[in-house]
Amino acid sequence: MPATLETEGVPLDPWVIREPALDLDRLAFTESVFALSNGHLGLRGNLDEGEPRAIAGTYLNGFYETHTLGYGERAYGNPEDGQTVVNVTDGKLIRLLVEDEPLDVHRGDLQSHERWLDLRTGILERVLVWSTRAGRTVRVTSRRLVSLRMRSVAAVSFEVEAIDRPVRIALQSSLLANRVDVGSGTDPREAAAIGAVLVPRLSVHDGLRVVLAHTTSRTGLSLAAGMEHALETDNPPLTRTESEPDLGRVTVSAQLHPGRPLRMTKLIAYHWSSHQSVEWLRDQVDASLQNALAEGFDGLAAMQREALDAYWRSTKIEVDGDDELQQALRFAQFQLVQAGTRADGRGVPAKGLTGPGYDGHAFWDMEAYVLPVYVFSQPRLARDALVWRHGMLDLARERARQLDLDGAAFPWRTIGGEECSGYWPAGTAAFHVNAGIARAVQLYDDVTGDEDFMRDVGLELLVETARLWASLGYQVAGGAFRIDGVTGPDEYSAIADNNVYTNLMARDNFRAAAAAVERRPERADALGVSPDEVAAWRRAADTMAIPYDERLGVHPQSEGFTDHEVWDFEATAPERYPLLLHHHYLDLYRKQVVKQADLVMAMFTCGDAFTPEQKRRNFEYYEALTVRDSSLSACIQAIVAAEVGHVDLAYDYLAEAALTDLHDLKGNIREGLHMASLAGALLAVVAGFGGLRRSRHGLAFSPRLPRQVERLAFPLLVRDRRLYVEIVRDRATYRLDPGDDPLPILHWGERLTLTGTEAVTRPLPPLPDLPRPRQPAGREPRRRTGGGVTR
């Protein structure tokens, strides 16, 4: 059975993720699913008492330590240091002693235990009833939030109530630094083990407040973390506060009587910097704690609800007919708002701030999957992330020079801006990260019309990425512009010539850069762009090499790919997936086997390069080769499957993308959630079943709905207009908010002009009747039938 939170008899809820009973075998799963964050601060969903645990995680976006990358043989240009997100000072810990027995789910009698995350409030709640071995019974109710409004603040409300007789209890609330969890060491997707890297700098306490400060041993980043407490009880408790270099603790002792609980509100604050002193950071923590104390837990919870109410009003996706999918899409939307709301000048790591997977690095996933969602829902977050990329331009230029290239070579994986991939065929050679950045700039510009951004940030990103392509590729005399020796999105191929996705994205990058500089000549002059350089970009775009296999009537993923031997899927046992953990890359690189959508992704991002017939033939050809060992694949396959007419298959793939985490389909959720798959599921709704594409005439829609879904509705923010799209079985309706300026769109090629006065409804064409394409043996997606049942 899939590792879902739901069990038989527990109804699905579109707004709540619920764990009805504690399952100690699935702690890693629930720690990731119940993680809370705001883009700056992230807390894994550990139990309040901290043990048992899989991974104790508290993370700050951009706060990392370096470690030496090991190589059997040194080579010029290899990155020397890796970067790993640091598990910072843990402020979640609240331990309970009932008379002389500690609350421990392994001991005593755990009569009931339930946790749930409400996506409307952003609060993780836990209620348990537990008896000591001596028969003393208490009810514990805790609520936890990470504030979307107050960037550095988290809060816990912890309430203890005696059930049947008076009892003395003690609470120990702690700040604990240098908690170390060790992974299995066998999965390259896990974080590096860096040990205890926080060097103590300051520890102070006053009243019920403790502040600890540390500095990372190699990067020299400074951190201050603090906790403050408020107590509500009938009988004055006895308290003690203490601090050590790596530990702060407040201990509270109280006599409880049935019906008269003790409530402790714990407020936590974190500030970090690469240049501020720990004393300054301590002051910031004290100020944040004082503001949080003034609000109290209830005030912070009201702020949280207000922020999420506004978010859901403007972004809510509605799916009628599949309750499980509706819940998963709401979870995806919630995680996206958590990942970026207060990132404030930082990127979005592949796992967000939900776990240490991939060392906390940001990849091309951010621009290719996450930012398109933000552009149409929360454009400020997309802008902030692109400003973060712009801030690493000098490092990217330096990396390009090291590679004897012009322009900027952005890192494949990074936290601080330097390249951290120790395996260059899959890292450095994956230059399409540049194209993803350029495409995100274009999309943001098209959808928002933010001229200040384009002048100050966007134009320079387009120019420097175009310069990279111009020097990476070359113009054959009288012939095509070639880009040889690169790795496309599919990491089971590497160092290939003329990867179609890369070349088409570079083509669009050239054209966008040329158009942007011609619209802004003064800014182009300041960047040293000459007319000859623009002409060279246009010539390269117009002559870009796009391989095509006439024999098979399909586009090879890269030049010569379709000449390779096809992987023996029939002889590959299910336990040998993912292939990268069981086969050497040498074997994978020489075969026709696809880890994730590559050529198929090109048909989504650069659809004008293919005819409808080519798209269908290409899609069906690559379906038989794609094993989806990456969580980045199913959502893209969903989008293109819907476009070419395989709507039921698209529905299956959408569900896979949306349920990747809630069902732990990849088996590695212990390291954190898959932000790109969550974002990709939302893209699959809007771009797949909504059929959204960019066109010369504005946004274009070609909606079609799977038979299992009765209704689909979603909003989009376009040039400060709120566009609402509603699709039922045979028609689509488009409307704007009253008073919005007119907006031109296309519906299945028909030009429409929407106004804020009335909705426009148009029929949908009938669904095509196509035979279902085959997938590699044992890698078929799970079929979904009516009501979202999987079989």
C-alpha positions in Angstrom: 0.0 0.0 0.0 1.2 3.6 -0.6 2.5 5.4 2.5 -0.5 7.7 2.7 -1.5 9.5 5.9 -5.1 8.4 5.3 -6.3 5.1 6.7 -9.5 3.2 6.1 -12.4 4.9 7.8 -10.7 8.3 8.0 -12.4 10.6 5.4 -10.3 12.7 3.1 -10.4 16.4 3.8 -9.6 19.0 1.2 -8.1 21.3 3.9 -6.6 19.0 6.4 -3.7 16.5 6.4 -4.3 14.1 9.3 -2.4 11.4 11.1 -5.1 9.6 13.2 -2.6 7.5 15.2 1.2 7.5 15.8 3.1 5.2 13.6 6.8 5.1 14.7 7.8 3.3 11.5 6.8 6.4 9.6 8.3 9.2 11.6 10.5 10.3 8.7 7.5 10.5 6.5 5.4 12.6 8.9 8.3 14.8 9.8 8.5 16.0 6.2 4.8 16.2 5.6 4.2 18.1 8.8 7.1 20.5 8.2 6.3 24.2 8.6 8.2 27.0 7.0 7.9 30.5 5.6 10.8 30.6 3.1 13.3 31.9 5.8 12.8 29.5 8.6 11.8 25.8 8.5 10.9 23.4 11.2 10.5 19.7 10.5 7.5 18.0 12.0 9.3 16.4 14.9 7.5 15.4 18.0 7.5 18.1 20.6 9.6 16.0 23.0 12.2 15.5 20.2 12.5 11.7 20.5 12.0 9.3 18.8 13.0 11.0 15.6 14.3 10.3 12.1 15.8 13.7 11.3 15.7 16.6 13.7 15.6 19.6 11.4 15.5 23.3 11.8 16.8 25.3 8.8 17.4 28.8 7.7 17.4 29.6 4.0 20.9 30.4 2.9 22.6 29.3 6.1 25.2 26.7 5.2 28.5 25.2 5.8 31.1 24.1 3.3 33.0 20.8 3.1 35.7 19.6 0.9 34.6 17.6 -2.1 36.6 14.4 -2.5 38.0 13.3 -5.9 40.0 10.2 -6.8 41.8 12.3 -9.3 42.0 16.1 -9.3 41.1 17.9 -12.5 41.1 21.5 -13.6 37.8 23.3 -13.0 36.3 20.9 -10.5 34.6 22.6 -7.6 36.7 22.3 -4.5 34.0 22.8 -1.9 30.5 21.5 -1.4 27.8 23.4 0.5 25.4 21.9 2.9 22.4 23.4 4.8 23.0 23.4 8.5 20.6 22.0 11.0 20.6 25.0 13.3 19.7 25.5 16.9 16.5 23.4 17.7 13.9 25.5 19.4 11.0 23.0 19.0 11.9 20.9 22.1 9.4 20.8 25.0 9.7 17.8 27.3 7.2 16.7 29.9 7.8 14.9 33.2 4.7 13.6 34.9 5.8 13.2 38.5 9.0 11.2 37.9 8.2 9.7 34.5 9.0 11.4 31.2 6.5 11.5 28.4 7.9 8.9 26.1 5.7 7.3 23.4 7.7 4.1 24.0 6.8 3.9 27.7 3.6 4.0 29.7 0.2 3.8 27.9 -0.4 6.0 24.8 -4.2 5.9 24.8 -4.6 8.1 21.8 -2.5 10.3 19.5 -3.6 12.4 16.6 -1.9 15.1 14.6 -3.2 17.3 11.8 -2.1 20.2 9.6 -4.8 22.6 8.7 -4.0 24.3 5.4 -6.3 27.2 6.1 -4.6 28.1 9.4 -1.0 27.0 8.8 -1.0 25.4 12.3 0.2 21.9 13.1 -1.9 20.5 16.0 -1.3 17.5 18.2 -3.5 15.9 20.8 -2.5 12.9 22.9 -3.7 11.1 26.0 -1.0 9.3 27.9 -0.7 7.4 31.2 2.4 6.8 33.2 3.3 3.4 34.4 2.1 4.5 37.8 -1.4 5.3 36.3 -1.2 9.1 36.2 -3.0 10.3 33.0 -2.6 13.6 31.2 -3.9 15.2 28.0 -1.4 17.1 26.0 -2.5 19.6 23.3 0.2 21.4 21.2 -0.1 23.8 18.4 2.8 24.9 16.3 3.3 27.6 13.6 6.0 29.3 11.6 4.8 32.9 11.0 4.2 34.0 7.4 4.1 37.6 8.6 6.9 37.8 11.2 9.8 36.4 9.2 12.0 35.1 12.0 9.4 33.9 14.4 7.9 30.5 15.2 5.6 29.7 18.1 4.3 26.7 20.1 1.3 26.5 22.4 1.8 23.6 24.7 -1.1 22.7 27.1 -1.1 19.9 29.8 -4.2 18.8 31.7 -4.6 16.3 34.4 -7.4 13.9 33.6 -8.6 12.1 36.7 -6.5 13.2 39.7 -4.1 16.0 40.7 -0.6 15.5 39.5 2.7 17.4 39.6 4.3 18.0 36.2 7.5 19.6 35.0 8.0 21.1 31.5 11.5 21.5 30.1 11.6 23.9 27.1 15.0 23.8 25.4 17.2 25.4 22.8 19.7 22.8 21.6 22.5 23.4 19.1 24.7 20.9 17.2 22.1 18.1 16.9 23.6 15.7 14.5 21.6 13.0 12.5 23.4 10.6 10.3 21.9 9.3 7.1 22.4 6.0 5.4 25.2 7.2 3.3 24.0 5.1 0.3 21.8 7.5 -1.5 23.4 10.4 -3.4 20.3 12.5 -2.8 20.9 12.6 0.9 22.7 15.5 2.6 26.4 15.3 3.3 27.4 14.4 6.9 29.2 17.5 8.2 28.9 16.9 11.9 28.7 19.6 14.6 29.8 22.8 12.8 28.3 25.5 15.1 30.9 27.2 17.2 29.5 28.8 20.4 29.8 32.6 20.6 27.3 33.7 23.2 24.8 32.3 25.7 22.6 34.5 27.9 19.4 34.1 29.8 17.0 36.5 31.7 13.7 35.6 33.2 12.1 33.0 30.9 14.2 34.0 27.9 17.4 32.4 26.5 19.5 33.5 23.5 22.3 31.4 22.0 24.7 32.6 19.3 27.0 30.5 17.1 29.2 30.9 14.0 29.8 28.2 11.4 33.4 26.9 11.5 34.3 27.4 7.8 31.8 29.8 6.2 31.8 32.2 9.2 28.1 32.8 9.1 26.7 34.0 12.4 23.4 32.9 13.9 21.4 33.9 17.0 18.5 31.9 18.2 16.3 32.7 21.2 13.2 31.6 23.1 10.8 33.3 25.3 7.8 31.9 27.3 4.5 32.9 28.7 2.7 30.8 31.3 -1.1 30.5 32.0 -2.0 28.5 35.1 -4.1 28.8 38.2 -1.2 28.0 40.6 2.0 30.0 40.4 4.6 27.6 39.0 8.2 27.2 40.0 10.6 28.1 37.2 14.3 27.9 36.5 16.2 29.3 33.5 19.8 28.3 32.5 22.1 28.5 29.5 25.2 26.8 28.3 27.2 27.2 25.1 25.0 24.7 23.2 22.0 24.5 25.4 19.3 26.9 26.8 16.6 25.5 29.1 13.6 26.8 31.0 12.1 24.3 33.5 8.6 24.8 34.9 7.1 22.8 37.7 3.4 23.0 38.6 0.7 21.1 40.4 -2.2 20.4 38.1 -5.8 19.6 38.9 -8.4 18.1 36.5 -10.1 20.7 34.4 -7.4 23.4 35.2 -4.6 23.0 32.6 -1.2 24.6 32.4 -0.6 26.4 29.1 2.9 27.4 28.0 3.4 29.6 25.0 6.9 29.2 23.6 8.1 31.9 21.2 11.2 31.3 19.0 13.2 33.7 16.9 16.2 33.3 14.5 18.4 35.8 12.8 21.6 35.1 10.8 24.1 37.1 8.8 27.3 36.9 6.9 28.6 40.2 8.2 26.7 41.3 11.3 28.2 40.6 14.8 26.6 38.1 17.1 25.8 40.9 19.5 23.8 42.7 16.8 22.0 39.4 15.9 21.2 38.9 19.6 19.6 42.3 19.7 17.5 41.4 16.7 16.4 38.2 18.3 15.4 40.0 21.5 13.4 42.5 19.5 11.6 39.8 17.5 10.8 37.9 20.7 9.4 41.0 22.3 7.1 41.6 19.3 6.0 38.0 19.3 5.4 38.1 23.1 3.2 41.2 22.6 1.1 39.2 20.0 1.0 35.9 21.9 0.2 32.7 20.2 -3.3 33.7 19.5 -2.3 36.9 17.9 0.3 35.1 15.7 -2.3 32.6 14.8 -4.8 35.3 13.8 -2.1 36.9 11.6 -1.4 33.5 10.0 -5.1 32.9 9.3 -5.4 36.4 7.7 -2.4 35.8 5.5 -3.6 32.4 4.3 -7.2 33.6 3.8 -5.9 36.2 1.4 -3.7 33.6 -0.3 -6.5 31.1 -0.8 -8.9 33.7 -2.1 -6.6 34.6 -4.9 -5.0 31.2 -5.8 -7.3 28.4 -4.8 -7.5 25.5 -7.4 -10.8 23.6 -7.3 -11.2 20.0 -8.5 -14.6 18.3 -8.4 -14.9 14.6 -8.6 -11.6 13.5 -7.0 -11.3 14.3 -3.3 -7.8 12.8 -3.0 -6.4 14.9 -5.9 -8.1 18.0 -4.4 -6.4 17.4 -1.1 -3.0 16.8 -2.8 -3.3 20.0 -4.9 -4.2 22.0 -1.8 -1.2 20.5 0.0 1.0 21.5 -3.0 -0.3 25.1 -3.0 0.3 25.3 0.8 3.8 24.0 0.5 4.6 26.6 -2.3 3.4 29.5 -0.2 5.5 28.1 2.7 8.6 27.8 0.5 8.7 31.3 -0.7 6.6 33.8 1.2 9.5 35.2 3.4 12.5 33.9 1.4 13.3 37.7 1.0 16.1 37.6 -1.5 16.9 33.9 -1.4 16.1 31.0 -3.7 13.8 28.0 -3.2 15.8 24.8 -2.5 14.7 21.6 -4.1 13.3 20.4 -0.7 12.3 23.9 0.4 13.0 24.0 4.2 11.4 20.6 4.9 14.5 18.5 5.1 18.3 18.2 4.3 17.9 16.4 1.0 20.2 17.5 -1.9 22.2 19.4 0.8 19.6 22.2 0.7 20.7 23.2 -2.8 18.6 25.1 -5.3 18.7 23.7 -8.8 17.2 24.5 -12.2 14.0 23.1 -10.7 13.3 26.5 -9.2 13.1 28.4 -12.5 11.6 25.6 -14.5 8.9 24.4 -12.1 8.4 26.7 -9.1 8.7 30.2 -10.6 6.0 29.7 -13.3 3.6 28.9 -10.5 4.7 32.0 -8.6 4.5 34.2 -11.7 0.8 33.6 -12.1 -0.1 33.6 -8.4 2.5 35.5 -6.3 4.7 37.4 -8.8 6.7 39.1 -6.0 8.1 35.7 -5.0 9.3 35.0 -8.6 10.9 38.4 -8.8 12.7 37.9 -5.5 14.1 34.5 -6.7 15.3 36.0 -9.9 16.9 38.9 -8.0 18.7 36.2 -6.0 20.1 34.7 -9.3 21.1 38.1 -10.4 23.1 38.6 -7.2 25.3 35.6 -8.1 26.2 37.0 -11.6 29.8 37.8 -10.7 30.3 34.3 -9.5 28.7 32.9 -12.6 30.9 35.1 -14.8 33.9 33.9 -13.0 32.8 30.3 -13.5 32.3 31.0 -17.2 35.8 32.4 -17.5 37.2 29.3 -15.7 35.5 27.2 -18.5 36.9 29.5 -21.2 33.4 30.8 -22.0 31.8 34.2 -22.2 28.8 35.5 -20.3 27.7 33.7 -17.1 27.7 30.0 -16.3 25.2 29.7 -13.5 25.7 26.8 -11.0 23.8 23.6 -11.4 23.4 23.2 -7.7 24.2 25.8 -5.0 23.3 27.7 -1.9 25.8 30.5 -1.9 26.3 31.0 -5.6 29.3 28.7 -6.3 29.0 25.5 -8.2 28.7 22.5 -5.8 28.3 19.6 -8.2 31.3 17.3 -7.9 30.1 15.2 -10.9 30.6 17.5 -13.8 28.9 15.5 -16.6 25.5 15.8 -14.8 26.3 19.2 -13.2 28.6 21.7 -15.0 27.6 20.3 -18.4 23.9 20.9 -17.7 24.1 24.4 -19.1 20.3 24.5 -19.6 20.1 26.0 -16.1 21.0 29.2 -17.9 18.1 28.8 -20.3 15.7 28.1 -17.4 16.7 31.4 -15.8 16.3 33.2 -19.1 12.9 31.6 -19.7 11.7 32.6 -16.2 12.8 36.2 -16.9 10.8 36.2 -20.1 7.7 34.7 -18.5 7.9 37.2 -15.6 8.2 40.0 -18.1 5.3 38.8 -20.2 2.9 38.2 -17.3 3.7 41.2 -15.1 5.1 43.9 -17.4 7.5 44.9 -14.6 9.8 47.4 -16.5 11.8 48.3 -13.4 12.8 44.6 -13.0 13.7 44.3 -16.7 15.9 47.4 -16.6 17.7 46.5 -13.4 17.8 42.7 -13.4 16.1 40.9 -16.2 18.0 42.5 -19.2 21.4 41.7 -17.7 20.4 38.1 -17.0 19.2 37.7 -20.6 22.4 39.2 -22.0 24.8 37.2 -20.0 23.0 33.9 -20.6 22.9 34.6 -24.3 26.6 35.3 -24.3 27.2 32.0 -22.7 25.4 30.2 -25.5 27.2 32.2 -28.2 30.6 31.0 -26.8 29.5 27.5 -25.9 28.1 26.8 -29.4 29.5 27.5 -32.8 28.3 28.4 -36.3 29.1 25.9 -39.0 30.2 27.7 -42.1 27.1 28.1 -44.2 25.2 25.8 -41.8 23.7 25.3 -38.4 24.6 26.6 -35.0 25.6 23.7 -32.9 25.9 23.2 -29.2 27.9 20.1 -28.5 28.9 18.2 -25.4 26.1 19.1 -23.0 23.7 17.3 -20.6 20.0 18.0 -21.0 17.3 17.5 -18.4 17.6 13.7 -18.7 20.4 12.7 -16.4 20.7 9.2 -17.9 22.3 10.8 -20.9 25.3 13.1 -20.7 27.9 15.0 -22.8 25.6 14.8 -25.9 25.6 16.9 -29.0 22.7 19.1 -29.9 20.3 18.2 -27.1 17.0 19.4 -28.5 15.7 20.9 -25.2 18.9 22.8 -24.7 19.2 24.0 -28.2 15.6 25.2 -28.4 15.8 26.9 -25.0 19.1 28.6 -26.2 17.3 29.7 -29.4 14.6 31.3 -27.4 17.2 32.9 -25.0 19.0 34.4 -28.0 15.7 35.9 -29.4 14.5 37.2 -26.1 17.9 38.9 -25.4 18.0 40.5 -28.8 14.4 41.8 -28.5 15.1 43.1 -24.9 18.2 45.0 -25.8 16.6 46.6 -28.9 13.8 47.9 -26.7 16.3 49.3 -24.2 19.3 50.7 -26.2 20.7 52.8 -23.4 20.8 50.0 -20.9 22.2 47.7 -23.7 25.0 50.2 -24.3 25.9 50.1 -20.6 26.2 46.3 -20.8 28.4 46.6 -23.9 26.0 45.0 -26.3 26.8 45.9 -29.9 24.6 45.6 -33.0 27.0 42.9 -34.3 26.5 40.8 -31.2 22.7 41.1 -31.5 22.9 40.1 -35.1 25.0 37.0 -34.2 22.4 36.0 -31.6 19.6 36.2 -34.2 21.6 34.3 -36.8 22.4 31.6 -34.2 18.7 31.3 -33.2 17.5 31.1 -36.8 20.0 28.4 -37.7 19.9 26.4 -34.5 20.6 22.7 -35.0 17.5 20.7 -34.2 18.1 16.9 -34.9 15.3 14.9 -36.5 15.3 11.1 -37.2 13.6 10.7 -40.6 13.7 6.9 -40.3 11.6 6.9 -37.1 9.8 10.1 -37.7 10.7 11.5 -34.3 13.1 14.0 -32.8 16.1 12.3 -31.1 16.6 13.6 -27.6 20.1 14.5 -28.7 22.0 13.9 -31.9 22.3 10.1 -32.4 20.2 9.2 -29.4 17.8 7.0 -31.4 20.7 5.0 -32.8 21.6 3.7 -29.3 20.6 0.3 -28.1 17.3 0.3 -26.2 17.6 -0.5 -22.5 16.4 -4.0 -21.6 13.4 -3.1 -19.5 12.0 -6.6 -19.4 15.1 -7.9 -17.7 15.2 -5.0 -15.1 13.6 -6.1 -11.9 11.4 -3.6 -10.0 13.8 -3.5 -7.1 16.5 -2.3 -9.5 14.8 1.1 -9.7 15.9 3.9 -9.5 18.5 2.8 -12.0 21.1 5.3 -10.8 21.4 3.4 -7.5 21.9 0.0 -9.2 23.7 0.7 -12.5 26.8 2.6 -13.5 26.3 5.7 -15.5 28.6 4.3 -18.2 25.8 1.7 -18.9 23.0 4.2 -18.7 24.7 6.8 -21.0 25.1 4.3 -23.8 21.4 3.2 -23.9 18.0 4.5 -24.9 16.6 5.0 -21.4 15.2 8.3 -20.0 15.3 9.2 -16.4 12.9 12.2 -16.8 11.1 14.1 -19.5 13.6 15.8 -21.8 12.5 15.9 -25.4 9.0 15.8 -24.0 9.7 18.9 -21.9 11.0 20.7 -25.0 7.6 20.2 -26.6 6.0 22.0 -23.6 8.5 24.9 -23.2 9.2 25.4 -27.0 6.0 24.0 -28.5 6.2 26.2 -31.6 9.2 24.1 -32.9 7.0 21.0 -33.4 3.9 20.2 -35.4 0.9 18.6 -33.7 1.7 15.3 -35.4 5.4 15.5 -34.3 4.3 16.1 -30.8 2.1 13.0 -30.7 4.7 10.8 -32.3 7.5 12.1 -30.1 5.4 11.7 -27.0 4.5 8.1 -27.7 8.1 7.2 -28.7 9.5 8.5 -25.4 6.8 7.0 -23.3 8.3 3.7 -24.1 11.7 4.8 -22.8 11.0 7.0 -19.8 11.3 5.3 -16.4 10.5 8.4 -14.2 13.3 7.8 -11.7 13.0 11.6 -11.2 10.1 13.3 -9.5 10.4 16.0 -12.1 9.0 13.9 -14.9 5.4 12.9 -14.3 4.1 16.5 -14.3 5.7 17.3 -17.6 4.4 14.0 -19.1 1.0 15.0 -17.8 1.1 18.4 -19.6 2.1 17.0 -23.0 -0.1 13.9 -22.7 -3.1 16.3 -22.3 -2.0 18.4 -25.2 -1.6 15.5 -27.7 -4.9 13.9 -26.6 -3.9 11.2 -24.1 -6.1 12.8 -21.5 -6.7 9.7 -19.2 -2.9 9.1 -19.1 -2.4 12.8 -18.3 -4.8 12.4 -15.4 -2.7 9.4 -14.1 0.5 11.4 -14.3 -1.1 14.5 -12.7 -2.0 12.3 -9.7 1.5 10.8 -9.5 3.0 14.3 -9.4 0.6 15.5 -6.9 0.8 12.5 -4.6 4.6 12.0 -4.9 5.0 13.2 -1.3 1.7 12.3 0.4 2.2 8.7 -0.9 6.0 8.7 -0.8 6.1 7.4 -4.3 9.9 7.9 -4.6 10.7 6.3 -1.3 12.9 9.2 -0.1 10.6 11.6 1.6 12.6 11.2 4.8 15.0 13.9 3.3 12.2 16.4 2.6 9.4 17.2 0.2 9.8 17.5 -3.6 9.1 21.1 -4.3 9.4 20.8 -8.0 6.9 17.9 -8.2 4.4 19.8 -6.1 4.8 22.9 -8.3 4.7 20.6 -11.4 1.4 19.2 -10.3 -0.1 22.7 -10.2 1.4 23.4 -13.7 -0.1 20.1 -14.9 -3.5 21.4 -13.9 -3.1 24.8 -15.5 -0.9 24.0 -18.5 -2.1 20.4 -19.0 -5.9 20.4 -18.5 -6.2 24.2 -18.8 -4.0 24.1 -21.9 -2.3 27.4 -20.9 0.5 28.5 -23.3 2.1 31.9 -24.2 1.4 33.2 -27.7 1.9 36.3 -29.8 -1.7 37.2 -29.2 -1.6 36.8 -25.4 -2.3 33.8 -23.2 -3.7 30.8 -25.1 -5.9 28.1 -23.6 -6.7 24.7 -25.1 -8.6 23.1 -22.2 -9.7 19.5 -22.0 -10.9 17.6 -19.0 -10.5 13.9 -18.1 -13.7 12.0 -17.8 -13.1 11.4 -14.1 -13.1 15.1 -13.2 -16.4 16.9 -13.2 -15.1 20.5 -12.9 -11.8 22.3 -12.7 -11.4 26.0 -11.8 -8.3 28.1 -11.2 -7.4 31.8 -11.0 -4.4 33.5 -12.7 -2.9 36.9 -12.1 -2.0 38.6 -15.4 -0.8 42.2 -15.6 -2.7 43.1 -12.4 -5.9 41.4 -13.7 -7.4 38.4 -12.0 -8.5 35.9 -14.6 -10.7 33.0 -13.6 -10.9 29.9 -15.7 -13.6 27.3 -15.1 -13.8 24.1 -17.1 -16.6 21.6 -17.0 -17.1 18.6 -19.3 -18.0 20.3 -22.5 -17.2 24.0 -22.0 -14.8 26.6 -20.5 -15.7 29.9 -19.0 -13.3 32.9 -18.6 -14.0 36.0 -16.6 -12.1 38.9 -15.0 -12.8 40.7 -11.8 -15.2 43.6 -12.3 -13.5 46.8 -13.4 -10.4 45.0 -14.8 -9.0 46.3 -18.0 -9.7 44.2 -21.1 -7.5 41.1 -21.6 -7.0 39.4 -25.0 -6.8 35.5 -24.9 -7.1 32.6 -27.3 -9.5 29.7 -26.7 -8.6 26.8 -29.0 -7.3 29.3 -31.5 -10.3 31.7 -31.3 -9.4 35.2 -30.3 -11.4 36.6 -27.4 -11.3 39.8 -25.5 -12.3 39.5 -21.9 -13.7 42.5 -20.0 -14.6 42.9 -16.3 -18.3 43.1 -17.2 -19.3 39.6 -18.3 -17.9 36.1 -18.5 -17.2 34.4 -21.8 -18.1 30.7 -22.3 -16.9 28.5 -25.2 -17.4 24.8 -26.0 -14.6 22.3 -25.8 -13.8 19.9 -28.7 -14.5 16.2 -28.1 -11.8 14.2 -26.6 -9.8 12.2 -29.2 -10.0 8.4 -29.1 -6.3 7.3 -29.1 -4.8 4.0 -28.1 -2.9 4.3 -24.8 0.9 4.4 -25.3 3.0 1.9 -23.6 5.6 2.5 -20.9 8.7 0.5 -19.9 7.8 -2.8 -18.3 6.8 -2.2 -14.7 7.0 1.6 -14.9 3.4 2.3 -15.9 1.7 5.0 -13.9 -1.1 3.9 -11.6 -4.5 4.0 -13.3 -7.1 6.3 -11.7 -10.8 5.6 -12.1 -13.9 7.5 -11.0 -13.6 9.3 -7.7 -9.8 9.2 -7.8 -9.5 5.5 -7.0 -6.1 4.1 -8.0 -5.7 0.6 -9.4 
